[in-house]
Amino acid sequence: MPNSKTADLPEELTQSRHLEQNVYFYSLGRKFVDESYDVPEEAKQIMYYSLAIGHHLGVVDCLDAVLKCSGHEYLEWICGLDQSGEAFRKMKGFLVFGEITIYPEHLNMLALAFDRIDSSTQNEKSQQLTSGFIDALGAIHREPTMYMMIRGGR
């Protein structure tokens, strides 16, 4: 479904198998330590130490879908970005790899890039995605241990 925004894109994006999927934007809702099995005390100490230094050994992340669109809607949405910019490069990763992760270090770059899009050039779905995405980035900014994962699915 090529349009004027997608006509000059590389084939790896316009012919991506991920265009035929739904795109889910998952945000970390909560984390917990999986203690459903009997862990020896020595191993528990290692697990808690790893948590203290920032590793996630034994931690289960609970992700909630905060946004959803089709692959074609996703492509049209990200085409509102400067296609030579870092934000476009980051976001096109979904179409190349089928998944991207957004961490706190990506927040400013992405929020600024999506905020610069002239909403009059976007359709209603792209406007909703931009607004919802910026809101989700704001939640990560307020709680830096959060992150977002964008993945395809049915």
Phi, psi and omega in degrees: 000066182291145173223184184298331179285328186259353186300325184263010181281153176297152182301329180301336178266313184286341179249012183301136176295340181284348176295334183273002180258166165279151179247124180247134176257107182260135176243140179297121179267318179196166176230151171209158178273124180283104180247029184284354178237159182283109181256129177301149183305320180298319179292323177299320180297319178296318180298313181292324176297316181297325176296318182296328181264006172100005175268161187246033178299119178082008181258135177255124177268133177253113184257139178244135176287122181252340177215156178209142174205174175276164177300321179293320177296322178299312180300314180298320180298310183289342177290351173286344179280160171295115187288353174259003185268166181295323181295316178297317179302317180295311186288330178291344178305328177300316183290334179276313189253345181085003182192140169220156178239136180247119181253169180308328181291347179266349191302304185299313181302313182289315181299316179296317181296315181287329177293333180285345181292129177288114185298337179290346177266358183254147172282177185299318180296317179296323177297317178297318179296316180299312181297312181295322180294315179297321176299316180295322176297322177298322179296321178293321179299321181285336179226086189297350176278355178277165173205173178234143176237132177248120185222157176267159178187182180258000000 
